[in-house]
Amino acid sequence: MNFDRKNLTDDTLLDLYKRILKPRLIEEKMLILIRQGKVSKWFSGIGQEAISVGVTAVLDRDEYILPMHRNLGVFTGRDIPLYRLFSQWQGKANGFTKGRDRSFHFGTQDYKVIGMISHLGPQLGVADGIALANKLKKNGKITAVFTGEGATSEGDFHEALNIASVWELPVMFVIENNGYGLSTPTNEQYRCENLADKGKGYGMESHIVDGNNILEVYNLLSELKSSMIEKPRPVLLEFKTFRMRGHEESSGTKYVPQELMDLWSAKDPVENYRSFLKENGILSDAFDNTLKSEIKKEIDESLTLSNAEPEIESTLSEELNDVFKSFTPKVIIPSKDIEKIRFIDAVSNGLRQSMERHNNLVIMGQDVAEYGGAFKITDGFVAQFGKERVINTPICESAVVSVGMGLSINGYKAIVEMQFADFVSTGFNPIVNLLAKSHYRWLENADVVVRMPCGGGAQAGPFHSQTNEAWFTKTPGLKVVYPAFPYDAKGLLNASINDPNPVLFFEHKQLYRSVYQEVPKDYYTLPLGKAALLKEGNEVTIIAFGAAVHWALDTLGNSTEISADLLDLRTLQPLDTEAIFASVKKTGKVIIYQEDSLFGGIASDISAMIMEECFKYLDAPVKRVASLDTPIPFAKALEDQYLPKGRFEKDLLALLAY
């Protein structure tokens, strides 16, 4: 192995040796602990240390690094106390996740390290978001994100690199090509000769690097960092290396030919660098032994501390309270200066006034800039706020949601517009696994609102008409808002943007230009989690949200003899159970009206809650009215049959007659 020191001082060379030696000695200790059953799982990075160490040594302490589960050198390079790392790996309270996640599945703002999720790919988009925030701040900072050669087959890899290239984001995309994705060799993963070649497709500079040569890694990255500060841009880096242990320790390496193991064993990054330093008189045996002793002592002392820590204890309240970031909203009362506007105008006004109120708020989505969005909601926003804050995105929902997470991590608020709620399926993974879980896992909130134009009634067919709120009300960690009126839409949207937690904000397309209401001209908020009682009666409780609220109003308007409570939920998560139970206890009968198909919809959960909490007050079974359990069709006659409007009155009258 050829080491070129260039103009590096002896002190720098020795510092790099200390950095690469420490994770190796920790790894060797961990292999002992896992055999003793003191650690349940371990993903070894033995043989790959030079990459983690080189990247971390080059970046400043306030520059974000997004490592994977074989990048111990990132954590040690940021001088995270070892006893806290040992506590994390043992599921102790002094770790970073309160025992809720394992190994390297965590992040820490204190050390600017943002951990992975097992789905791998979304991490790349998070790095884009962090880099976008740096670019908006004009602070000259670089972001580095790690991935393996296996994850380069994921769509998120393509999306993240494409966005970074189009937006000229200063991101180092670090591919650790270690030969195998678990047991699948690279020749069964991709056909290009080098993964670095993929950079050409994105118009991106790329490099192939010897990932076992610490000086080659350090020197190249040092040069690149200076260049990227001068000319912000992404760079794709393929580090050729090898995984000397199994995917995890229980996997073993029987699938690897012995000659390949022997070849890479001779390229050991620690042993080869040690030999270079000794041959050049930079490292003495005495200093090497002293250094090893000091590190081993630190390891043993840290282990003693973590071992002495009691097994984690938790309370039910703590578990539930950590799902969301604690937040006390400031309800802003509107003035009496009102105007009669459409639902769509209320959404647009709320967005505009929130952009004026929050200088760190960014809107992203397909065609949201000069074009103004598919429904013209952001028309004129570029002229007022500029393209830095109103950003057209490529068609890549997954990476854009991840970008929103990255923006939040780096001090911004993000609004992601799904052109249609149906398209959120291609962004589902980062919503339910990043946005929803991050605060519970390691107390990092996701200050992201995902806008969801939804709903049928316009003969738009199966891919532009869904109301898919049940996908998200099921997921702990997400708030779900679904207004039916312009006044509520504006106030709830403003409140959702203020909330530091992730919010799915549903906007029914059929209501956009058909529903008018007097709405305050100035900025105001409404509390999330509070239903609205639109009509009062004593015979039956009607629970609805979205367009179904208006359909229920039409039914009651045509049947004035019916005495009903009509409860507009407005927020589906958190749900106003107090208002629901109070009404049901008063009327004794309840019908739940939703546009979504019946099975698995939120009406089913509300029905179950009512049966559990209000059974003795009921005079009839809880009735659910919903769309058919089919995809939503295109032709008007078929869509009319699919939607529940034609069935609601009959079911309501039958319930009243029960």
C-alpha positions, 0 to 999 in steps of 0.5 A: 500500500502506497502512502503519500504524506504530501505536506502533512506534519508528523503530528497530523499523521499521528493524530490520524493513527490515534483516530484509526486505532481507537475504533479498531480496539473498541471493535475487538473488545465488542467481539469479545462482549458479544461472545459473552452475551453482553451485547445483543447485536454488532455490525463490525466495521473492521477493515473499513475504519479509514473511511469513517476516520478520514471523513470525520477528520476532514469535516469541522465539528459543526458540520453534519455527518450521517453515518451507517452502522459500520462507521464507529470511527465517526462516533469516536472521531467526534469524541462522543464519550465511550461510556455513552456509546456502551450504554447505547449498545446495551440499551441503557438509559444513558445511551441516546435512545432511552433503549428504544433503538439499537446499535447505531440507529441514533443521532445526536445534535450535540455532536452533529451526527445523524444516525441511520434507519434500517431502510438505508436510502432515505438517509441520503435525502436527509443529507440533501436537506441539511445541505440545503439549509447550509446553503440557505444560511450561506455558511460554507458548511459541507455535509457528508453522508454514508451509504453502502454499495447495496443501497445504491440500488434503492430509488432514494439513492437516485432521487437524492443524488439527482436533487443534490446535483440539480440544486448544487448542494454541498454534499459528499456522498460516501459509498463504502463498496465493501463487496457484499450486501449481506451475502449478495456480491456486487456482481449480483447487485449492479452491472456498471464497472464502478459505482462512481460511474453513476455520477455521470448520469447526474452531471456529478463529479465522482472519484474512486478512492482506496478506502483502506488507505487513510492518507489517500482518503484524508488528502483527497477529501481535504482538497475536495472540501476546500473546492466545495466551499469555493464552488458548492456542489455534490461529489460522489465518492466510491471507496473500495474496501472490504467487510472482514466480518459478517453483515452482523456477527451472527451472519458469519462469512462462510459465503466469502471465498478464503482467497478474497479474505486473504487478499483484503486481510493483507490490505488491513488499513490499521496494520498497513498504516502502522507499518508506514509510520514505524518505517518512516520513524514517525511512530515508535514501539513505545509510543504505540504501546502507550497509546494502545494502553491508554485507549484500552484503559478508556474502554475498560473504564467506560465499560465499568460505568455502563455495566454499573448502570441499572437496566432501563426503567420507564413509565407509561407516561414517559413512553407516550409523551416522547412520541411527539415533541412537547409543544404548547401552542399559542392560539392567536385570535383573529381580528374582526376584519373578514372577507368571504373567500373560497377554501383554496384562498384560505389555504393560500392565505395561510401559507403566505402569512406563515411564510411572512411570519417564519423566515425559516419556512421553505415550501417544496413540491412539483411545480410550486414555484413560477407555475404556482402549483397544480391548483395555483395555491402558491401562485405569486409566492416566488415573486414575494419570497424568492426561489430559495424558499419556494422550490420546484422539485423533481418528481421524487416524493421520497427524497423530498420528504427526507429533504424536509427532515434534513431541513428540520434537523438544521433549523428550518421548517418545511412544507412538502406539497404532494401534487395529489395525496395519491402520490404520497405512496412513493414518499411513504417510507420517510414519512412513517419511518423518519418523520414519525419515529425520530422524536420517539427514537432519539428526541429529534423532532421533524418540523415538516408539514405534508400538504395532501390535496385529496378526495373524489367527486371530480371523476379523476379516477383511481390515482387522483381521487383517494382520501388516504388518511387512514394510512397515517392515523395508524402511525404513532408520531404523525399528526393528521389534520383534515378541515372542511371549511375555509376558516378552519383550513387557514387557522389549522394550517397556520397551527400545523406549521407552528407545531414542531411535529410532523403533520399530514394536512389533508385538503379536499380538492372538491372543496377548493373552489366550491365552499365559501366562508367569511374568513379573517384577513389577518393571521390566526391559529386554531388548536389541533385536536379540537372538533367543531359541533356544527349542529346540535340535537338529541336523537343521533350523533353524526361524526364526519370530516372533510367533504362528508361534513358537507354531505351530512349538512345537505342531508340534514338540510333536506330532513329538518325533522332530524335532531342531530349533533353534527361533529366535524372532527377537523383533526384526526390525530390527535382525536377529540375523544372528549367531544365524541364521547360527550355527544354519544352519551347525550344522544345514545345513537351514532353514525360515522361518515367517511369518504374513505373505503370502509374496512380499516378506515378511521371510522372503524377505530372510532366505532371501537372506541365508542363501544368500549367507552360508551357502550352503556349509553348506546341505544343502537349499534354504532353505524359506519357509512363509507365508500365501497371497498374497491379502488375509486373509479373514473366514470361518473356513474361508477364514482357515484356508486362508489362514494357513500353519499347515496347511502347515507340518508337511508342508513341514518333513517334506519339507525333512527328507527332502530 
